[in-house]
Amino acid sequence: MGYQTIQVDPVTPRIGAMVSGVDLSKPVSNQQYSEIHDALMAHQVIFFRDQDMTLEQQKDLGRHFGELHIHPASPGPEGHPEVLIIHADANSKRVAGERWHSDVSCDPEPPMGSILHLHQVPPSGGDTLFASMYAAYDALSDRMKTYLKGLTATHSGEQVYRGRYADKGVNDAGKVYPTNVHPVVRTHPVTGRKALFVNPTFTVKINEVSRDESEGLLRFLYDFSAKPDFQCRFRWQEKSVAFWDNRCVQHIAMWDYYPQVRSGYRITIKGDRPV
């Protein structure tokens, strides 16, 4: 694919690309938006270095791709409900994204994409791994693909979010977190490619089979989709940006840098109901 306003260098043949030649702190032209979108569709997650964006500029970038999503549990910084604070330090008891997941897949219309901008990174560690659910689905046997066709899974936010943000002053007593049913294999609305859409953070069961069969099948799919063959790994630097497509990508954040600080902001873009 030819690009005129950006340079795109694949990280692996299956997933990931470094994008250069664009300053995201400045208004993105229609052609730049189109080429960034094309790069995201082709590579599923794209990375940028040395981007000195303000929070408003990050939000403006996200709005080029759709309406911004408000997280069902985590409070944003004051005046920015659409922003998710990503922060870990010596006082952290846990960090965001410690298990493989697709962001907020428990929503009725899970997010289309997420844009993370880190301002402070540890001297080493703190990488994020991304896995292509296209590649995972494509590598399944035809018999397994036939078996999965038509199956649905329940995704729940309850076990993920209940009480998690109490230290930030969130009292969620009486709050109902989203629970929704999505296909085990979804078709991407832009590319038309099929992708696995179950993850160990939010998925609680496959609905059309027994509990034992559901647990066994999910365990297989989780292990299979986390094979290194389907992954790329991003080493963060200050002011780096990662933009991933939640419809076909899962990710996990390494917390191997305690007690160092890793800090930044994520904005998330609304998506549509998986089909």
Secondary structure, DSSP 8 states (H G I E B T S, - for coil): ---SS-EEEESSSSS-EEEES--TTS---HHHHHHHHHHHHHHSEEEE-S----HHHHHHHHHTTS-B---SS---STT-TTEEEEEE-TT-S--TT-S-B-TTTTSSS--SEEEEEEEE--SS---EEEEEHHHHHHHS-HHHHHHHTT-EEEEESHHHHTTTTGGGT---TT----EEEEESEEE-TTT--EEE---TTTEEEETTS-HHHHHHHHHHHHHHHT-GGGEEEE---TT-EEEEETTTEEEEE---STTS-EEEEEEEE------
